[in-house]
Each structure stands twice: as C-alpha cells, then as structure tokens.
Amino acid sequence: MSLKVVSRNENDTIVLQPARGWAGLNLRDLWKYRELIYFLTWRDIKVRYKQALLGVAWAILQPILTMVIFSVILGYLLNVPTDNGVPYPVFSFVALLPWQLFANALQRTSASLVGNANLLTKVYFPRLVIPVSAVGAGLVDFAISFLVLIGLMLFYRIQPTWNILWLPLLVLLALLTAIAVGLWLSALNVQYRDVQHMVPFVIQAWFYASPVVYSASIIPSAKWQLVYALNPMAGVIQGFRWALLGTQAPDASLAVSSAVVVVLLISGLFFFKRMERTFADIV
Amino acid sequence: MSNIAIRVEDLGKRYRIGALAQRNDTLRDQLVDVGGRIVRRLRRRVDSTEQAASTLWALRHVSFEVERGQVLGVIGRNGAGKSTLLKILSRITDPTEGRVTIRGRVGSLLEVGTGFHPELTGRENIYLNGAILGMKRSEIERKFDEIVAFSEVEQFIDTPVKRYSSGMYLRLAFAVAAHLEPEILVVDEVLAVGDAEFQKKCLGKMGDVAQQGRTVLFVSHNMSAILRLTQETIVLDKGSLVLRAASPEAVDYYLSAGHARAGERLWEADEIPPEAAPFRPIALRLRDRRGAVVDTVRSVESFTVEVEYRLTAPLTGLRIGLYLYTGRGEPVFTSFDTDEAAMFEQHTDRPAGHYLSRCVIPADLLNQGRYTLGINASSYHIKRYFEDDQALDFNVDPAGAPGMHWAENRQGVVRPRLDWQIERLA
C-alpha cells in the first residue's frame, strides 16, 4: 500500500494517514516480504505442474512446435537469412527461449492483480509482491526448454562461446522488462479491464518488433540499430544469439536496451505505487 | 503514548458511490461517463448536493484509543463502518482523512483461508496461507504440528483441499490463522463459521489470545461472543462512533431499538426486471416488537416481516412468498401470504394499488446466527413475477434465550422454549 510510513523504529510504530501525490517506493518493505514472493511463485509453479506429465510436456512441445513452424515457413519456404549462416531452427529457437520467457511473464504479470483480488481485499502486504512473484514461474519452463536447446546445438554441432556466462544477466534483463511493463499494465488492469484484452495484441505486436524470426542485422544503419534497441527485447535476443551462437556482439544495443528497462522500471514502480492505494477499493 | 497500542484520530473514509455501485469497468464506459458528465455540467452547474450524493462516508470523525493488552469489541449494524475500520487498521485500504498510529506488529483476520488454493494439499496450503498472513517460514515450520493437530485433519494433510468437506476446510483455515502471533490482532467475524463444536474451540482460542496480553480488536455480530471476550466495546452507527462503554452496556445499547437499524431492503426502479410488471416491489422490512426497523432481532421476542409493493394492474391469484435461509444458505421455511385458504379466497383478485403484506415471526423460534430473507411474487402455476433470493440479511441475538446460562453454542436452526417437566419418580 501507499500508506505513508512516517516513522518506523524498533517498536514498529506505523502511522497511517491519507497519502497524496507520489509516494516513496519503500522497497525495504518488499524485501521484508521476500518469503511471500517465494511462496506465491512456488504456488504458481506447483499448480502449473500439478498434472505433472502434461505440464512438462507442454513446456517442451510449445517452443519446439513453434520452432518447427518457423523453420518450415520462414527458414525453408521464405529463406529468411540468419546470422553467420546458423541453421534456421537453432537461430529461431535461441530467440524463442527469451521471447517466450518474456511473453509468458508479461502476460502473467498483467493479469496478476486482478487474479489475486481476493488477497488484495483481505490481507496487507506490499502490493508489489503480486506482480513480482508472477514472473518467476516461467523460469521452470525456460529451464526445460533450455535442455532442448542444448540437444539442438549438439545435433547441429554448434559450440557455445564463453559469453554464455552472460546469459543469467540477459535472462534478468528479460524478466525486468516484463516486470517493468507488467507494473504499468497490471495497475491499469485493476481500473480498466480492457487491458486484459489488449495484452495479447501488445505481445503479438512486440513479437514482430523483436528479432525472433529474423536477424536484427536487416535493420539498415547503425543509427537505426540504436532506435531498434529501444525495444529491450531486441537487445536481449541479440545478446542470446551472441552468447550462444557467437554472432556479432550487441554492445551498443544492449546498453540502450538496459537504459530503457531502467527508465520503464522506475516509472512503472512509481506509477504502481501511486495507483495501489485504491486497488482494494476498486478491484 | 507508550501504553497505547492503537490510536485513531478523526478517521474518515470516503467512497465514491460510482466506484462502488456502478464501476467503470472498461475504458469505453469511462469515456461514456466522462462525456455524460461534461454534458451535465454544460446543462447546469454541478451543485454541492449532487457532489455529496455521489460520495459516501463509510467512516467519519472516528477517534478512539486501544491500550496495550486490551480486547476491544466493535459492534454495529451492517454498513455501520465496521469493515471499513478494520480494513484501514489492517492497512488494506487508505484512510481519506485523519490518522492512525499503531505500535506493534498487526495481524488481521478478515476472513479465514485467504489465498487457499484448491489444487494444493493441506500441508502446502498451511505454508502458503501462513506466508500470506505474514508468518515467517521458520515460524510456520515450528508450529506446523500444532496447527495440524488443532485442525483435526491429520489424515488428509497431503490431500488437495478441493477434496475436503467444507467443515475440514474451515477448520484447517482457522487453525493457521489461530497460530498467528502478532502483538495486535484484528478479527472480523471469523467465528461465525464452522459447526458449533468448532466455534467453541475457536472462541476458546480467542480467549487464550486475550489472556496472553495481546491487543485485540474484535468485530462481531455475535453478542454473546462479544460479552465473553471483551470488557469494553465501541458501537458504530452510520460511520460514526456513537458509544464506547463496558461491553454489557454497549450490547444493551446496540440491541435496544433504534440503533440496530437498517433491516430494510428498498428496490430502485432499475433493479426491477421489466418482466415483473405489474408487480413492483418497494421494500422488505424487519420490525422488532416495538415497530422499529432493525437488522438484529432477539430470539426471545417476536418480530414482523413486511413486504411493501405496488400493483400497476389488477392481478389474480397473486401470492407473496417469504423464504428464510440460514447464513449458510440452508432453507429454514417458506411461507406465503395466502397460505390460509380463507385468505386466498378473500384476496384472489387484487386490484391495482399500494399494498403491504406482513406476518409475525413468533418469539422463541430462531437460534442465534445470521439469516437471509428472500421474497417472491407469483401466481401459482401461472407466472412468477418477481424473485429475490437474498433480499435481506439479519441477525438473531440469543440474549435471554433458554440455556444462556451455559456459555456454549447451541446446534440447530431453531431455539424453542420447551415446556420441560422434571419429576422425581423414586
């Protein structure tokens, strides 16, 4: 909540009064509730894989089938060029991993507040816990798909580069992008339920704006490359190809992408904090 | 200040009625609404009455203090502001004005089983629910066995809770909540659930909490529980604090006519479906023996239920039905205004006009608890004009009922005063 905590000493004194304008972020409160984030993420994962066999199968099948479709239509029929002549299946699968992680996280985050309305109206905890804990569940799917990728790379005899060590940071960047945008969308969704109809479209448009099925090198000049990198997922996906397939390093793009994420995240946090004080009243 | 756990100063909470009754769920609605407002504004200046009508003070100018270790009761009719007060104190919603100072960790129980997931097992839900209520993982682990024992669902602890009976579910949910150990506990009506045996256990647990010197704010419709657990009680009415007194005095004040108002359901024109014509419901009311409209009646006194309605055209064979349900939805009885053959003969044809159908519910009939009244207007085998299954909620207070000298909950829906005889045979 945006309750202004005027003072909080060892005695845990809390002052509740009307908050006006922009509230402080109070991220320390979020840290205090880290166990709740853990348990809510754990709940989402548990529930998702409760019918175990089917759940895991889908996590593998979905990216594989998507990759097959892309490879047949775009790689084989349309002959879309890849970077460094990497086989199209690997080329698209490497991009699909972060993309699906991101798309999944964004979708869950946007719906998270409305989906947990019963918690919002009955218990206090920092409201940020809800969207933040919505992103984690997709990591299990990501890990499973990653195993498939390893198989695929072995099959095509592609050696990853040492840059693979950067992958965790790239994954983090993808998740932060999802949280940043998800903060805006989830808070808006509480007030305007149209948002949940808008999200699939946003994700679809974003997909075409990201170099998943094509190479970012088709963007003409270096100047336009930087404009293109305003889409953080462009930086993330180029980073993935660089780390795993040894394509050209996206240094400048990644810097721009990271900066955009930071701006989106901070503005999203403030917007969320401002909106959250009415969540319980209108959700 | 050091001995004050909660200080509430001039607290107020305003809701926009628009946000409550006709929420703008979509951007389109919002745009239409904004358009309408501009048009209205152009037509005539927005006067202050219109502004006042679109907002509602659920709570206003409320000030009180709770000392450390005190158990304070909060009573008031539905809509008096009790829930709003609890929501502010539990930090779920912001106050609109005033301020609250709280010293100590607050745990709130506005509902049991918040966040329970049907697919997860009892064990998993204990952890999840505990974390949601603000317990640390180590704390849950330490109390796990105790929680399971209290809930009496040991055998099913690894079964998904969707397979639990509603009783088991509630027991487990309450067990987790009961093991929360905050310095300040805010409790709303959670004891109104479960069977009588379990309610007793819960009341016992609440009593323990109070004994341990923790500060408790206890909201309830159950006057016996208020009397048993609290020494002092505040009475809220229409968002204001009207009395703070020793609990017996506060309960008396609340139950005495006039302060338990609101036992009334009014139907606005837009709530009545067009098919209802020519029947137009106006109001359903509950009146105590003295004729005051109340939402809490006493088990030991008779009360009146009245249905006010209008017929815009003559009707043949009309009967007004009254349905009484327990708070859990089990039917108690059904009765029609023309159940007596003679009444039916006399009122077979009702001309257009303004009517009142009323009946008296006798004293010593209903047991304590919450009840729901539904009404219906129909012509037998011809047409059902109107129906509202949950028109009005009310409470029955057991004060003075048979057996009240034993502090235990009586099972059953009825609480008759039976004519017992005791004979010595040898």
Interface residues (C-beta under 8 A of the other chain):
Chain A: M1 S2 L3 N11 D12 T13 I14 V15 L16 Q17 P18 A19 E35 L36 Y38 F39 L40 W42 R43 K46 V47 K50 N118 L119 L120 T121 K122 V123 Y124 F125 Q191 Y192 R193 D194 R277 T278 A280 D281 I282
Chain B: Y15 A19 R23 N24 D25 T26 L27 R28 Q30 K87 I88 L89 S90 R91 I92 T93 D94 P95 T96 E97 G98 R99 V100 T101 I102 R103 G104 R105 V106 S108 L110 E111 T114 G115 H117 E119 L120 E124 Y127 L128 A131 I132 L133 G134 K136 R137 E183
